Amino acid sequence: MTTDTSLSDLTGALAGLAFDDVKPLALIELPESGLAHAEIVTFDGLAIELRIFARDGADWVAVTASGTGAAEAESDAINEKLARWVYAIPAARAKLLRTRLDDLREPAKGLVNVR
C-alpha cells in the first residue's frame, strides 16, 4: 500500500506544529488499542516519542523524550515542559504522523508476493 506521503513530508511533520487544545495527561487515559507511535531520533541521541490517538473527534498526541550523554539534559528539559500534557493536533498532521514506513514503499516490480 502506498500513499501520497513522501519522506520529505515526514521530515517536516513537527515543523510549525500548532496545537488545537491541551489537557493534563492525568485527565486522559491513553487507549490500549488504536495508539500509534512515532519516534524521532537525532544524531546526538535524543529520542522523541509521540503517542497519537483519537478521542472525542480529535487527534491527540502525548510526547516523551529520552537521551543519554549530551542528550540527557535536553530530554529532561523537554519532559519537564511536555510530558505532563496531551495535545490536540490537526487531523492532517496526525495522519502524517501515523504514516508507516511500509506505507511509503512501492512493491518491487516484476516480483510476485507469495504468502
C-alpha positions, 0 to 999 in steps of 0.5 A, spaced: 500 500 500 502 506 498 500 513 499 501 520 497 506 521 503 513 522 501 519 522 506 520 529 505 513 530 508 515 526 514 521 530 515 517 536 516 511 533 520 513 537 527 515 543 523 510 549 525 506 544 529 500 548 532 496 545 537 488 545 537 487 544 545 491 541 551 489 537 557 493 534 563 495 527 561 492 525 568 485 527 565 486 522 559 487 515 559 491 513 553 487 507 549 490 500 549 488 499 542 488 504 536 495 508 539 500 509 534 507 511 535 512 515 532 519 516 534 524 521 532 531 520 533 537 525 532 544 524 531 546 526 538 541 521 541 535 524 543 529 520 542 522 523 541 516 519 542 509 521 540 503 517 542 497 519 537 490 517 538 483 519 537 478 521 542 472 525 542 473 527 534 480 529 535 487 527 534 491 527 540 498 526 541 502 525 548 510 526 547 516 523 551 523 524 550 529 520 552 537 521 551 543 519 554 550 523 554 549 530 551 542 528 550 540 527 557 539 534 559 535 536 553 530 530 554 529 532 561 528 539 559 523 537 554 519 532 559 519 537 564 515 542 559 511 536 555 510 530 558 505 532 563 500 534 557 496 531 551 495 535 545 490 536 540 493 536 533 490 537 526 487 531 523 492 532 517 498 532 521 496 526 525 495 522 519 502 524 517 504 522 523 501 515 523 504 514 516 508 507 516 514 506 513 511 500 509 506 505 507 511 509 503 514 503 499 512 501 492 512 493 491 518 491 487 516 490 480 516 484 476 516 480 483 510 476 485 508 476 493 507 469 495 504 468 502 
